[in-house]
Amino acid sequence: MENEIFGVSNVDSPGVDSPGRSAGAVDSLNGLILTGGRSTRMGHDKSQLIYHGKPQREHLIDLLKPYCNAVFWSVNAEQAAEITTINQSIIVDAFDLVGPLNGILSAFQYDAIAAWLVVACDMPLLTARSLDALVNGRNSAKMATVFYDSDGQSPEPLLGIYEPAFGPILQQAQVNGAYSPRQLLRQNDVKLLTAPDIRELANINDPKARAALGV
């Protein structure tokens, strides 16, 4: 299946003086918002839930724009068919895979020489505080820069910067039938950071967890 791109990006390229951005991260970083999950536990498309006055996928565009050249929604084929009137660049899942590896791998197929700042759509507590820490802590000589997850020992794959060198690793993993981004991060040379507020990494996947947020 060939990768398909629908829509035209409405993301302008910010300058080096944009808030939260370091000069060394300007020209090589694209944003990827993972929205292609089936949302079976939530019962609704998680990327369109409203926590901050607008659909979460739109809120995350606003968060990522100061750090990235362009920001894309990573979508499945069904979502792509519904996005026909929105002026937003998307990358359609190009592989027959279940899980976030599909979106990240499809992004590298679209642009193999960019680094990708990947964010899952189900992190409604995420703020610029964590993104600042991630971008400022980035080591582009490593395969990726990610936070430790809530257990303080494992890498969190759904919020991180994946460098171009990680693309071939993902491709080989797909060939080998290894579909866990977390496991791939464990097996390779990555930069691990401590999140400034671990609560911002919380994944909200079901109505009970959403109700507990109170937002």
C-alpha distance (Angstrom), angle and dihedral (degrees) to the residues before:
residue distance angle dihedral
M1 . . .
E2 3.77 . .
N3 3.78 120.0 .
E4 3.79 112.8 -104.8
I5 3.79 126.8 -156.5
F6 3.80 118.8 -159.0
G7 3.80 126.3 -171.6
V8 3.75 132.8 13.2
S9 3.77 121.4 -86.9
N10 3.79 115.0 -107.5
V11 3.81 90.9 -170.3
D12 3.78 114.6 113.6
S13 3.77 119.1 -149.3
P14 3.81 106.7 -107.2
G15 3.77 122.7 -142.0
V16 3.77 128.1 -113.7
D17 3.78 91.1 -95.7
S18 3.81 93.6 62.8
P19 3.84 113.5 125.9
G20 3.77 116.5 -90.0
R21 3.79 94.9 12.2
S22 3.77 129.0 117.4
A23 3.80 117.8 -147.9
G24 3.80 92.8 -119.9
A25 3.78 93.3 60.2
V26 3.79 99.5 52.6
D27 3.78 109.5 97.0
S28 3.78 103.6 29.7
L29 3.78 106.1 50.7
N30 3.81 127.4 91.8
G31 3.79 124.5 179.7
L32 3.80 122.5 -127.0
I33 3.80 120.9 -169.7
L34 3.80 109.5 -163.0
T35 3.82 107.1 -138.8
G36 3.80 102.0 144.6
G37 3.80 99.6 98.3
R38 3.78 119.2 116.4
S39 3.85 94.3 -121.8
T40 3.80 90.4 -144.8
R41 3.81 95.0 154.6
M42 3.80 93.9 46.8
G43 3.79 93.8 44.8
H44 3.81 91.5 -142.3
D45 3.78 134.1 66.4
K46 3.81 101.4 -82.5
S47 3.78 92.1 -152.5
Q48 3.81 90.4 63.7
L49 3.80 98.1 47.3
I50 3.80 112.9 116.0
Y51 3.80 118.9 -127.4
H52 3.80 102.6 141.7
G53 3.79 104.1 34.1
K54 3.80 95.1 -77.7
P55 3.84 138.5 52.5
Q56 3.78 110.8 -64.9
R57 3.80 93.7 -118.9
E58 3.82 89.6 57.5
H59 3.80 92.7 45.3
L60 3.81 89.8 53.6
I61 3.81 90.9 52.2
D62 3.80 87.8 58.2
L63 3.81 90.5 49.7
L64 3.81 95.7 48.2
K65 3.81 100.4 41.1
P66 3.83 95.8 83.0
Y67 3.81 90.3 57.0
C68 3.79 103.7 40.0
N69 3.79 142.4 60.8
A70 3.80 90.4 -137.7
V71 3.79 135.5 -2.9
F72 3.81 123.4 -142.8
W73 3.76 134.6 -170.0
S74 3.80 111.6 -131.0
V75 3.81 104.6 -142.8
N76 3.78 140.5 172.8
A77 3.80 121.6 -120.6
E78 3.81 93.4 -97.1
Q79 3.79 92.1 54.1
A80 3.81 91.0 45.8
A81 3.79 90.7 56.6
E82 3.81 89.5 55.8
I83 3.82 95.9 47.5
T84 3.79 100.0 78.7
T85 3.80 103.6 123.5
I86 3.82 102.4 37.4
N87 3.80 117.2 102.4
Q88 3.80 94.3 -137.7
S89 3.80 132.0 115.1
I90 3.79 115.2 -117.8
I91 3.78 136.7 -176.2
V92 3.79 114.3 -147.4
D93 3.80 119.5 -142.5
A94 3.79 103.9 -96.3
F95 3.80 99.2 -169.5
D96 3.79 138.1 62.8
L97 3.80 93.4 -115.6
V98 3.78 135.3 123.9
G99 3.77 116.7 -136.2
P100 3.81 140.8 29.4
L101 3.81 94.3 -54.9
N102 3.82 87.3 76.5
G103 3.79 93.3 59.6
I104 3.80 96.1 43.5
L105 3.80 93.4 45.8
S106 3.81 90.9 47.4
A107 3.81 89.6 52.5
F108 3.80 91.1 54.9
Q109 3.79 89.5 47.9
Y110 3.81 88.1 55.2
D111 3.82 93.9 46.6
A112 3.79 117.2 6.4
I113 3.80 97.0 176.2
A114 3.81 98.5 54.4
A115 3.77 126.4 83.3
W116 3.80 114.1 -124.6
L117 3.79 126.1 -138.4
V118 3.79 99.8 -153.2
V119 3.81 123.3 -160.5
A120 3.80 128.0 174.9
C121 3.79 114.8 -130.5
D122 3.82 92.2 -131.7
M123 3.84 97.1 70.6
P124 3.82 100.8 94.9
L125 3.82 93.7 163.6
L126 3.80 93.4 59.5
T127 3.81 114.8 121.8
A128 3.79 138.3 175.5
R129 3.81 88.1 -93.1
S130 3.80 91.1 74.0
L131 3.80 93.3 39.3
D132 3.80 90.9 51.8
A133 3.81 89.8 51.8
L134 3.79 91.7 48.0
V135 3.82 96.8 48.0
N136 3.79 94.5 41.2
G137 3.81 90.9 46.8
R138 3.79 93.6 48.0
N139 3.80 117.9 129.9
S140 3.80 106.1 -165.2
A141 3.83 90.1 -170.1
K142 3.82 88.6 68.3
M143 3.81 124.1 74.1
A144 3.80 91.2 -112.6
T145 3.79 143.7 -12.8
V146 3.80 115.7 -134.1
F147 3.78 140.8 152.1
Y148 3.76 127.5 -107.8
D149 3.79 107.9 -105.1
S150 3.80 125.8 -124.4
D151 3.82 94.1 -69.9
G152 3.79 90.2 59.1
Q153 3.80 92.9 -130.7
S154 3.80 109.9 67.3
P155 3.83 126.6 65.8
E156 3.80 117.9 -108.3
P157 3.83 105.5 -131.1
L158 3.80 98.1 -173.0
L159 3.80 96.6 68.4
G160 3.76 114.4 41.2
I161 3.77 150.8 93.2
Y162 3.80 114.8 -96.6
E163 3.80 112.8 -160.9
P164 3.85 122.8 -143.5
A165 3.82 90.0 -104.1
F166 3.81 88.4 65.6
G167 3.82 92.3 62.9
P168 3.84 96.3 78.1
I169 3.80 89.6 46.1
L170 3.79 89.8 55.8
Q171 3.79 91.2 47.4
Q172 3.79 92.4 52.2
A173 3.79 91.1 45.8
Q174 3.79 90.0 54.6
V175 3.81 90.4 51.3
N176 3.80 89.9 49.4
G177 3.79 93.8 48.3
A178 3.83 93.3 -114.1
Y179 3.79 105.3 140.2
S180 3.82 105.0 167.1
P181 3.82 114.1 104.7
R182 3.81 89.2 -168.6
Q183 3.78 91.5 57.3
L184 3.80 91.6 47.3
L185 3.80 89.9 52.5
R186 3.80 89.7 51.3
Q187 3.79 91.0 51.9
N188 3.80 98.1 49.2
D189 3.80 140.6 59.2
V190 3.80 104.4 -87.0
K191 3.79 136.6 154.9
L192 3.80 112.0 -114.0
L193 3.79 120.2 -158.0
T194 3.78 133.4 -173.0
A195 3.78 110.0 -119.8
P196 3.82 114.5 -120.5
D197 3.82 88.6 -134.1
I198 3.80 116.2 14.2
R199 3.80 90.8 -161.3
E200 3.80 89.7 71.7
L201 3.81 89.2 66.8
A202 3.82 93.2 58.9
N203 3.82 114.2 130.0
I204 3.82 112.2 -142.4
N205 3.79 105.2 -156.0
D206 3.81 107.8 155.2
P207 3.81 139.8 37.7
K208 3.81 93.5 -104.6
A209 3.81 92.5 56.1
R210 3.79 90.6 45.3
A211 3.80 91.9 51.3
A212 3.79 90.2 50.2
L213 3.79 90.5 59.7
G214 3.78 92.1 64.2
V215 3.80 91.8 -147.1
